[in-house]
């Protein structure tokens, strides 16, 4: 993708060029640099579907999203080692038995309430009940997010929040459905049951078979009695606690912090190299192009090769002269890469970012870093109006990059285009780069040549300049006051004083030891009747903690 600051430097309108020719020159410069970065340098940055760090949200998408892959092979190995679901392991756990015994005691006391109906579960044999996993044990076992967090599935499944007592019929009829699915299933059955009951009741005379059907519907309704709100509330509470545990375990882990830091550093270095290398090749190209323009006479291959060699040589000289700019470009790219990687990781905690979304985030941070640098540090000492204009240029260029990326993405989605040999992958990238170059150059040209924008910039510059002028006027008055005081000093006395200090300086320059330094300074003090900040012997004075040196 294009390097932003180079575009700003390259878009110049001089009195000797027409607006049209200058615009097309800028198109050429930006498009060349865009091609260098898009086709020659994008291999330096490996944008991945879902970012560069595994998140709980992303690993849960793997069974439905074929593009999603593990970013850390160790996490993939942990999932492979998870093994198949074993119901005995979960339902015979000491944790499960302990919780079951606790509810059993409550049932024997007649104090056990069905968590899904709100009814009391009776004592004795009539109180057939089950201890239900609100989030099923199998769902917890096969949860990639839980495996990623490193937490034990048996412990999570058999936590107090996830085990609730309910009647046996309701529990067994749920089978492999989770609570929201089961509630929806029961609602559909209720509607169907009501429709069948209404159809039977429409008859003038009910047969014994009809009465039997109605009785069966009533029995079915009684067996399926439930409190949907209670069930959904229990499910929401259990899932909230479950998610809290695995999120805290993973996102505060050393593993996640390390992966995030490594990913940010990796993208930062690659972005820095990409930005600096783009500037490097652009310098070479324009130097070679300049040599081609200077060629005269008929075409000769020897002369052509010499022009290329001279151009590359001059380009390398230009790069060497502008090494500071190359280093600045690397630092800007590295900082943008680090920030974009962190933002991408944070986004993927909540949603999955596609490759192009990652690319857009990365390019956005490139422009933001450069804009921040101009606004805060102002390396070129621009007045506020020009500073804001430079930021507007950077932002507009960043926006054009985003538009170009979207165009490239849309072309990639056209059926059949990707199957074209060679051109299938080049056409979308080239068109995206072309759109980026044209839009950015047009916006930059408008910003440079718009009458009202230039008027606004001049207005802001004048405001800040007038404040600076006011400060300079205050400084000037202070200097004038000080000069007036200097004019009133006794020149002869001033010369005598300066002569004494000059003589002292000569003596000090010739000393060889600290003892000599002490003796010379003591003589100077006595000779000039200068008062010392201590009395008597210095060492004795300093030994007394109640004394204070006052200069």
C-alpha positions, 0 to 999 in steps of 0.5 A: 500500500502507498506510503502516506508521508511520501505522497504529501512530499510528492504533491507539489504545484509550482508556478512552472507546471499546470494543475493538470500536469502536476496532478498526473505527475502525482498520480504516477508517483503514488501509483508507482509506490503503491505497486511497489508496496502492494505487489512487491512488499505485501509478502512481508506482512501475513494478514490472517483471518481472525488476526494473529492470536488465538481468542476464545471467540475465534476458536469456537468458530472453527467448526463452522468457519473453514478459514479459521485456523489455530495461530499457536500450534500448542493450542491446537495440540491441546485440542487434539489431546482433549479426547472423546466425551466420556459421560461416566467421567463427568457423572461419576465425579466426586464433585457431582456426587457431592452436589447430588448428596446435598440436594438429596438431603434437601429432598428428604427434608421436603425442601427441594425445589424444581429449578425448572418448574418452581414446584416442590419435589416431594419426599420419598419414591414420589419425588423422582428427580435428576441433577441436571447439568444446565450447560450439558457436560458434553457441550463443556467437554467439546468447547474449544474455548474451554480447552483454550483456557486450560480449565478442567471440564469436569470441574466446570460442568459440576460446579454449583452454578451448573448443577440444578435439580429438576423432575426426571421426566423433564430432564430426560426429555431434554436429551441433547438440547440446550435450555434455549433450544428445549424451551423453543421445542416445548413452545412449538409442542404447546402450539401444536397441542392447542391446535389439536385440542381446538380441532377436537373440541369443535365437534358437536359430539365427542366420541370415546376416541376423541375423549381419550385423545383429549386426556392424552393431551392433558397428560402430555401437557402436565408432564411437560409443564415448565417455567420458561423464564426460570429455565432461561434465567438458570441457563443465562446465569450458568453461562455467565459464570462459565464464560467469566471463568474461562475468560479470566483464566485465558485472557490473564494467562501468561500464554495469551500475554506472550502470544499477543506481545510476540504477534505485535512485535512481529507485525511491527517489525514487518510493517517497519520493513515494509514502509522503509523498503517501499521508500527505498525502492521508490527512490531507486525507481525515480532516480532511474527514471530521471536518467532515462529522461536525460538520455538523448539521441538514438536508442543504444542498449549500452547507453540504456544499461548505463542509464540504469546503472547510473540511476541505481547508483544515484538512487542509493546515494539519495537513500544514503542522504535520506537515511534519517527519513528511512529510519523514521519511516521504519519507526512509524511503520513499526509503531503502527504495526504494533498498535494495529496488532493489539487492536486486532487482537482486542477486536477478535475477543468479541468478533472475527476479523477477516483478512481485509479487515485486518488490513484496513485496521493496519493501514488506519493505524499507519495514518493515525500514527503519522497524524499524531506525530505531526499534531504532537511533535510537529517535526517540521515546525509547521504553524497550526494551520499547515499542521492541521492541513497535513493531518487532513492529507494523511487522513484522506490518504488513509481513507483512500487506502481503505476504499482501495482495499474494499474494491480489491475485496469485492473483486476477489468475491466475483465468481470465476475471477480467482480461477483465471491463471496469474491474472486472477490474483493480480487484477483485484490487487492492481485495481485496488491500488489504482483506486487508492492512487487516484482517490488519494491524489485527487483529495490531496490536489483539492486540499492543496488548491481549494480556495476556502481550505487555503483561506481557512489555513491562513486564518488559523496561521494568523491566529497563532502567529498573532499570539506569538507576536504578542509573546515576542512583544512582551519579551522585547519590552523585558529586554529593553528594561534590562538594557536600560539598567545595564546602561546605568552601571559604573563601567570603571568599577565593572572593569575592576571586578572583571579584572579580579575574576580574570586573574583568579581564572588564570591562577585556577588554570595552573593548580595541580592539587586540591590543596592549592585550589583551597589556598587560592580560593581562601586568599581570594576571599580574604583579599576581597573581604567576602563573607563565608557561609560558615564560621571557624574550621569548616570540618568542625562546622559541618560536624554540628548537625544544628548548623546550616550552610547559607549561600 
